[in-house]
Amino acid sequence: MVNKIGIIIQARMGSSRLPGKIAKRLPYRGEFSVLEHIILRAKSIHPDYLVAVATSEHSDNDWVETITQKHQVVCFRGDEEDVLSRYYTLATQHQLDHVVRLTGDNPCIDPYYIKVAIQKHLEQNIDYTYTQGLPLGMNVEVISFTALKASNKLGGTPPDREHVTHYVRQNSDKFTLQFINVLSEKQDFDNYRLTLDTSQDYALMCLLYERLYPLNHLFGFREIIDLLEKEPWVLTINQQVIQKQAYNSFEDEKMAAVSLLEKNGFTYTAQYLLND
């Protein structure tokens, strides 16, 4: 039986750190927006795969629907905060067997590694696959419809509803998971930041697209790393940006804050939090 695959991009105009980031052009004054580049990359992977954008019903996202019409991909509009329900409803409507989860803030996602993730996922016939070793903003998630359905039914916490695969990752005893290293063991680029969340990130993305897009519209990991190895100063553009995280509890979040404070010399404040 042929598996029906869907690539779903979650995207909305709201952003606390960089409002309207998905509508920004890449490069600056370029032809396409951030969201359009992600759609075009997703469409390049396989002609039989469904490509869809899951956005919210808020009027700010009317632009998103216009973009999906322009590029002839599916648009689904649902709850602003409940992203998981958007994915589940889309997957149900289109009878998907497996879903690739992409987000609207990762315009450097590499079609090659999306193909690798899908292949490894289908070979093992499991619930959840996640690539490891690529820069932040380039790793790939694939989830089975079975796991997505269970997550939608059982996942009741705000992180479960917002982060789609959170319930599966936190309940590994109930699902089959694999974390695959797509690079050699000696290679690990997790500390490279290639996601879009701040103005510094946007400056870096503009530079990458300015340099690489004219040579290959679907430039990927290898081209980016070649550029960064030749011009390592590029990474300094956004190296001070701190990535937002989803924590399982207040205690986990507090300990992460303590660690960050101690790392930056605020030992008295860190001790106050620990003793509070």
C-alpha positions as semicolon CSV with decimal commas, in nm:
position;residue;x (nm);y (nm);z (nm)
1;M;0,000;0,000;0,000
2;V;0,130;0,345;-0,093
3;N;0,165;0,581;0,199
4;K;0,008;0,923;0,158
5;I;0,253;1,189;0,271
6;G;0,173;1,546;0,361
7;I;0,411;1,834;0,424
8;I;0,238;2,080;0,656
9;I;0,387;2,423;0,722
10;Q;0,262;2,600;1,034
11;A;0,271;2,974;0,980
12;R;0,103;3,288;1,106
13;M;0,173;3,659;1,094
14;G;0,190;3,704;1,471
15;S;0,535;3,692;1,629
16;S;0,640;3,847;1,960
17;R;1,002;3,903;1,856
18;L;0,970;3,976;1,482
19;P;0,610;4,053;1,378
20;G;0,522;3,964;1,020
21;K;0,846;3,771;0,970
22;I;0,694;3,518;0,730
23;A;0,604;3,803;0,491
24;K;0,955;3,951;0,481
25;R;1,136;3,924;0,150
26;L;1,444;3,708;0,105
27;P;1,681;3,853;0,024
28;Y;1,579;4,206;0,115
29;R;1,373;4,337;-0,181
30;G;1,379;3,988;-0,333
31;E;1,099;3,832;-0,537
32;F;0,962;3,594;-0,273
33;S;0,876;3,611;0,095
34;V;1,003;3,378;0,368
35;L;0,684;3,172;0,356
36;E;0,697;3,146;-0,023
37;H;1,052;3,011;-0,017
38;I;0,945;2,743;0,231
39;I;0,645;2,650;0,014
40;L;0,863;2,628;-0,297
41;R;1,114;2,406;-0,117
42;A;0,834;2,179;0,006
43;K;0,681;2,153;-0,343
44;S;1,016;2,045;-0,488
45;I;1,033;1,726;-0,279
46;H;0,783;1,500;-0,454
47;P;0,496;1,573;-0,695
48;D;0,261;1,334;-0,514
49;Y;0,306;1,483;-0,167
50;L;0,041;1,716;-0,033
51;V;0,181;2,058;0,057
52;A;-0,034;2,262;0,295
53;V;-0,008;2,567;0,518
54;A;-0,181;2,552;0,856
55;T;-0,257;2,901;0,980
56;S;-0,510;3,062;1,213
57;E;-0,852;3,216;1,158
58;H;-0,729;3,558;1,270
59;S;-0,774;3,824;1,001
60;D;-0,401;3,903;1,011
61;N;-0,350;3,574;0,830
62;D;-0,561;3,660;0,526
63;W;-0,227;3,731;0,356
64;V;-0,119;3,372;0,425
65;E;-0,424;3,237;0,246
66;T;-0,353;3,466;-0,051
67;I;0,000;3,325;-0,075
68;T;-0,125;2,965;-0,071
69;Q;-0,362;3,047;-0,356
70;K;-0,077;3,205;-0,552
71;H;0,135;2,890;-0,521
72;Q;-0,157;2,647;-0,549
73;V;-0,114;2,469;-0,216
74;V;-0,374;2,383;0,047
75;C;-0,458;2,634;0,319
76;F;-0,623;2,538;0,646
77;R;-0,731;2,797;0,903
78;G;-0,794;2,696;1,262
79;D;-0,740;2,791;1,622
80;E;-0,475;3,058;1,682
81;E;-0,307;2,875;1,973
82;D;-0,400;2,511;1,911
83;V;-0,154;2,420;1,636
84;L;-0,191;2,047;1,702
85;S;-0,561;2,061;1,616
86;R;-0,474;2,231;1,286
87;Y;-0,236;1,950;1,193
88;Y;-0,477;1,677;1,299
89;T;-0,771;1,826;1,112
90;L;-0,566;1,875;0,795
91;A;-0,428;1,521;0,811
92;T;-0,778;1,381;0,867
93;Q;-0,935;1,579;0,585
94;H;-0,670;1,463;0,336
95;Q;-0,638;1,106;0,473
96;L;-0,265;1,138;0,531
97;D;-0,063;0,845;0,665
98;H;0,241;1,048;0,766
99;V;0,310;1,418;0,810
100;V;0,629;1,621;0,775
101;R;0,615;1,916;1,013
102;L;0,771;2,240;0,889
103;T;0,750;2,585;1,045
104;G;0,725;2,928;0,886
105;D;1,048;3,053;1,041
106;N;1,289;2,810;0,873
107;P;1,351;2,924;0,514
108;C;1,678;2,728;0,484
109;I;1,516;2,387;0,529
110;D;1,692;2,147;0,292
111;P;1,473;1,934;0,060
112;Y;1,743;1,665;0,050
113;Y;1,727;1,602;0,425
114;I;1,348;1,610;0,421
115;K;1,365;1,324;0,171
116;V;1,615;1,141;0,392
117;A;1,390;1,179;0,698
118;I;1,084;1,051;0,510
119;Q;1,275;0,754;0,370
120;K;1,414;0,653;0,712
121;H;1,072;0,699;0,869
122;L;0,896;0,477;0,617
123;E;1,169;0,213;0,624
124;Q;1,127;0,167;0,998
125;N;0,747;0,211;0,990
126;I;0,747;0,402;1,318
127;D;0,555;0,683;1,485
128;Y;0,809;0,963;1,494
129;T;1,139;1,053;1,326
130;Y;1,366;1,349;1,401
131;T;1,696;1,432;1,234
132;Q;1,991;1,542;1,444
133;G;2,317;1,725;1,381
134;L;2,195;1,990;1,138
135;P;2,186;2,360;1,236
136;L;1,893;2,496;1,434
137;G;1,622;2,556;1,175
138;M;1,722;2,271;0,942
139;N;1,633;1,949;1,126
140;V;1,320;1,764;1,016
141;E;1,028;1,596;1,197
142;V;0,803;1,324;1,054
143;I;0,505;1,189;1,250
144;S;0,259;0,911;1,168
145;F;-0,112;0,985;1,157
146;T;-0,163;0,727;1,433
147;A;0,067;0,922;1,666
148;L;-0,084;1,253;1,558
149;K;-0,434;1,126;1,636
150;A;-0,327;1,001;1,979
151;S;-0,152;1,331;2,053
152;N;-0,462;1,529;1,961
153;K;-0,677;1,309;2,188
154;L;-0,444;1,281;2,488
155;G;-0,219;1,588;2,472
156;G;-0,384;1,849;2,691
157;T;-0,106;2,081;2,807
158;P;-0,029;2,413;2,634
159;P;0,309;2,279;2,504
160;D;0,128;1,975;2,362
161;R;-0,116;2,193;2,171
162;E;0,139;2,449;2,054
163;H;0,436;2,232;1,957
164;V;0,250;1,947;1,778
165;T;0,500;1,666;1,847
166;H;0,560;1,754;2,214
167;Y;0,327;1,484;2,350
168;V;0,495;1,210;2,146
169;R;0,843;1,316;2,253
170;Q;0,741;1,331;2,619
171;N;0,574;0,988;2,609
172;S;0,834;0,775;2,435
173;D;0,707;0,464;2,615
174;K;0,381;0,487;2,420
175;F;0,529;0,543;2,073
176;T;0,812;0,424;1,851
177;L;1,065;0,703;1,801
178;Q;1,396;0,739;1,620
179;F;1,650;1,020;1,624
180;I;1,877;0,988;1,323
181;N;2,217;1,148;1,278
182;V;2,215;1,253;0,914
183;L;2,579;1,364;0,921
184;S;2,891;1,176;1,022
185;E;2,957;1,131;1,395
186;K;3,234;1,390;1,380
187;Q;3,001;1,654;1,239
188;D;2,758;1,842;1,460
189;F;2,621;2,181;1,365
190;D;2,355;2,211;1,637
191;N;2,515;2,533;1,761
192;Y;2,466;2,705;1,425
193;R;2,153;2,921;1,420
194;L;1,966;2,920;1,087
195;T;1,614;3,003;1,200
196;L;1,424;3,332;1,179
197;D;1,308;3,488;1,504
198;T;1,482;3,825;1,535
199;S;1,613;4,111;1,321
200;Q;1,964;3,964;1,356
201;D;1,839;3,633;1,217
202;Y;1,678;3,817;0,927
203;A;2,004;3,995;0,847
204;L;2,181;3,658;0,832
205;M;1,909;3,506;0,613
206;C;1,927;3,799;0,374
207;L;2,301;3,751;0,340
208;L;2,266;3,378;0,273
209;Y;1,996;3,431;0,012
210;E;2,191;3,718;-0,147
211;R;2,496;3,495;-0,191
212;L;2,348;3,151;-0,259
213;Y;2,002;3,190;-0,414
214;P;2,130;3,315;-0,756
215;L;2,347;3,001;-0,782
216;N;2,081;2,753;-0,670
217;H;1,724;2,849;-0,580
218;L;1,705;2,543;-0,353
219;F;2,048;2,581;-0,194
220;G;2,090;2,362;0,110
221;F;2,310;2,258;0,397
222;R;2,627;2,190;0,199
223;E;2,624;2,526;0,020
224;I;2,558;2,708;0,347
225;I;2,841;2,531;0,530
226;D;3,082;2,595;0,243
227;L;3,004;2,966;0,267
228;L;3,034;2,974;0,647
229;E;3,368;2,793;0,638
230;K;3,504;3,048;0,393
231;E;3,354;3,344;0,581
232;P;3,307;3,241;0,948
233;W;3,233;3,601;1,050
234;V;2,883;3,553;0,906
235;L;2,784;3,347;1,212
236;T;2,852;3,642;1,441
237;I;2,550;3,824;1,299
238;N;2,306;3,634;1,524
239;Q;2,529;3,448;1,768
240;Q;2,395;3,648;2,066
241;V;2,033;3,548;2,004
242;I;1,888;3,316;2,269
243;Q;1,647;3,053;2,137
244;K;1,306;3,033;2,305
245;Q;1,227;2,694;2,456
246;A;0,924;2,498;2,574
247;Y;0,970;2,362;2,927
248;N;0,782;2,077;3,092
249;S;0,749;2,254;3,426
250;F;0,817;2,578;3,610
251;E;1,108;2,407;3,787
252;D;1,275;2,316;3,455
253;E;1,234;2,672;3,331
254;K;1,375;2,815;3,655
255;M;1,684;2,593;3,639
256;A;1,747;2,697;3,278
257;A;1,723;3,062;3,385
258;V;1,965;2,999;3,673
259;S;2,214;2,837;3,436
260;L;2,195;3,132;3,197
261;L;2,237;3,384;3,478
262;E;2,542;3,202;3,616
263;K;2,695;3,176;3,270
264;N;2,672;3,555;3,232
265;G;2,805;3,640;3,577
266;F;2,481;3,708;3,765
267;T;2,564;3,468;4,048
268;Y;2,377;3,656;4,324
269;T;2,055;3,664;4,123
270;A;2,097;3,295;4,038
271;Q;2,140;3,207;4,405
272;Y;1,831;3,411;4,494
273;L;1,625;3,208;4,247
274;L;1,765;2,881;4,377
275;N;1,679;2,972;4,735
276;D;1,337;3,116;4,658
